[in-house]
Amino acid sequence: MHLGLIGYGNIARTLIGMVVRENVPLSGATVLCRPGAADETRTRLAEDFPGRGVVVSETQALIARRPDLVVECAGHDGVRQHATAVLKAGIEAIIVSTGSLADQSLHDAVMQAARAGSTRFILPAGAIGGIDILSALQMSGIEAVTYTARKPPLAWKDTPAAALHDLDSLATETVLFSGNAREAATQYSKNANVAATLALAGLGFENTNVRLIADPAVRSNVHEYSVRASAADFTMRIEGKPSPDNPKTSVATVYSVAREIFNRCREQAI
């Protein structure tokens, strides 16, 4: 399988490391990066995936390489700039930055592009679990979905919270945001992909309740949500270990994406 990657930051590099470690049968990898980052990306890719990686700086160059699967791991801008063109070209894509789809116009454009290209896009579970039962419960009628993200204060740096609180010296649990999933994914774009994933699987962005908390007492990224539905009520709690290179991201997110890649390779081998 030929793998395409949009972005080559923490998530993408960790993915390639897993591919190498698990001996996943990739024929090659094409990485799409910003033009100014091409040389640095080539150096990193050569270290991580020697002899089998190509770096490009334009969407059409990625498409021309005809990867079997493209993984977006470049944030909301990566989805806006590249996802629709990839899908229209008939290339299947994994969208890691699910929070980008809180933008209704982008959500609609991605859906239309997938239809136009007769392909699909996949939203991985990421740092959370239980998405299968949450989605299934839609048919029974879901009454409420409430999600709480609790992370160490420094995981909220470079977010709106940094302008409101001294995160370096925060001594007590502090609620940074309380509202719906669309507001959370829009205001906290680097921290609310889970909120968006739950919204898309369940009650939608407006009807999914979200709280974002900075807590100096925790060392993990704690994701907890509860669901009330006609067929079942349940609560899910996951303490995700933060990525060493980016504390905003739980390491489990990378494993979730890797699972999708591994499954695709197995399908091709059958």
N, C-alpha and C positions, 0 to 999 in steps of 0.2 A: 504494500500500500504506500502511496505517495501522500505524505502529510503536508498540509499547508498551515502556517501559523501567522496570525496577524498580531504583531508585537513580539518582542523577545525580552521581556522582563522576567520577574521572579517566577510567575506561573509557567511561562513557556520554557524557561531553562530547566525548571524542576521536572516538567513533563518529559523533555528530551532525556534528562538523566534517568528517569524511570524506564523509558523506552530502551535505552542502552543496557541498563541493569537487568531488565527482564528479557532481553534478547527478542524484542518484538520485531517481526519481520517487515521493517519499512524499507522500501526501495530507495527512498530519499525524503528530504524535507525542504520545503521552500518557505522562507521567512520574509514577510512583508514588513518593512520598518520605515520610519520617517527618513527622508533623504539625508538629513544631517547626521543620522545615526548609523548609516550604512557601514562605514569602515569598522566602527566599534562592534557592530553586530556580527560582521564577518569574522572578526577575531574570536569573539565568544563562541559562535557556532562552530568554528573550526576546532576549538578546544573541546566542545561538548559532543560534537557529532562529526568527527574527522572524515573528510572525503565524501560525505554524502549530503551536504547541505548547500543550498544556494540562497543568496540574499537578494531581494528586489526592493525597489522603492516606489513602485506604482501598482495600483490595483490590477490594471490590465496585464501587467507583467506576471503577477501571481496567477491570474486566470489562464494566461497563455501556457503556463507550466502544467495545467490540467491536474491539480491534486485531486485525489479521491475524496478527501475530507479536509475541510478548513476549520481550524480552531481559532476563534477570536479571543484574545486575552490581552487587549490593549485599552480597556476602559470604554466608557460611553462613546468617546470620540471615534474609537475604532469601529464600533458598530455603525455609527452615523456615516462614516466616510467610506466604508468598504463592504458591509454586509449585504446590502441590496444588490450590488453589482455581482458579487460572488454567487448569490442565489439565482439571479436572473440568468447567469451562465450555466445553470444546471448543476452546480457543485453544492453538495451537502455541507452544512456548517453547524458547528457547535458554538452557541453564544454564551460565553461565560458571564459577561456583564449584563445580567438579566435586568438590572435596575434601569438600563437604558430604555427598556420597553415601557416604562412609566410615561414616556413621551408618546401620547396616543398617535400622533402623526407618524412617528418612526415605527411604532408597533404595526400600524396599518401598512406602511411601506414595505416592511420586512415580510409581512404576510403575503402581500401582493407579489413581491419579488419571488418568493418561494413557489407560488402558484404559476407565475410566468415561466419559471425555469423547470417546472415539473419535478421539484425536489423538496427537501424539507430542512428545517432548522431544528436543532435539539437544544433544550434548556436543561443542563445538568442540575442535579439536586444540590450540588455544591456543598456548603458546610452544614446542611440540614438533612434530616431524614423524614420518613413518613409521608413523602409526597404522593406515593401510590394510593394510600388510603384516603388522604385528603382529597385528591382528585376524584376518586371513586365515590366519595360521600356527596359530591355535587348532585348526584342523581337522587339521593334520599332527601336532600334539602339541608343546607348548612345554615345554622342560626348565627354563629359567631366564630371568628378566628382572631385570636389575640397573640401577638408576638412581642417578645422582649429580648433585646440584645444587650448583654452586659459584658463590657470589655475594660481592660486596664486603661487608665486615663491617657497614656501616651499613644494608644491605638486610635485616639480621636484627634490627633494632630492633623493639621492641614484640612480641617473641616470647620463648619460654622461655629462649633463648640469652642474652638481655640480663641475666637474673638470675644467670647462671653465668660470664659473661665480660665484661671491659671492652672492648666493641666499638669504642669510640673510639680505643683505643690498641693494638688487636690487631696484632701485628707478624708473626705466622707463620700459615700455614695451620692451621685448627683444625676438627676434625670435631665438629659440634654435635649430630648425631643419627645413629644407625645402628640400623636395625630394619626393620620391614615397612611397607607403604604405608598401612595403616589407622592405625598409630601415628603415622606422619609427618603424615598429613592431619588427624588429631585434635589433635596437639600443636602443629603449625605450620600452622594453618589458612589463614594469609595467604601462605604460601610453598610449599605442597605440592600445588597443583592439578595440576601435571604428574604427580606421583607417582600421584594418584588416576586421572587419565586413562589412564596406562599400565596401572594395575591393572585398570580396567574393560575395557580393550581386550584384555588378555592373560591373566595367570594369577590374577587376583583380588587382593584387598587383602592377605591373609595371606601369599601366596607371591611377592609382588613385593618385592625387596630394595631398600632406599633408604639413601642417605647424603646428609646435608646438611652443606655445608662453608662456613665463612667464610674467604675468602682475600683478604688485602690486596693480592695481586699482580694480581688481575683487576679489570677495569673494566666487564665485561659480566656478565649473568646466564647462566652456562654450564650448559647442560642436556646430559647425556650418558647414554645407556643402551645396554646390550648385550643381545642376545637369542640364546639357543640353542634351536633347534627341529629337528625331524626333517627338515623341508623346506629350511631355510636358517638360517644364522647371520648376524647383522648388528650393526653398531654405528652409532649416530646421535649426532652432536655438533652442537649449535647454540649459537652465541654471540649471545644476544638482547640488544639494546640496552635498558637499563632505561628505563622511563618517567621523564621529567624530574620529574613531579609525584608519582610513587610508585615508588621504586626496587625495591620488592618485585615489581612487575609488569613483564614484558617487553613492549615496544611491539608485538612480533609477535602477542601475544594479541589485541590490538584488531583487527589486520588479519585475523586468523582469524575473528573474529566478524563483521567487516564483509563478508567474503566470503560468509558464510551469508546475510546480509541482501541483498546484491547478487544472489545467485543466486535468492533468493525473488522479488525484483522482476522478474527476467528470466522466471521461470516464469509469473508473472501476466500478463506482456506477450505471451506466446505465444498 
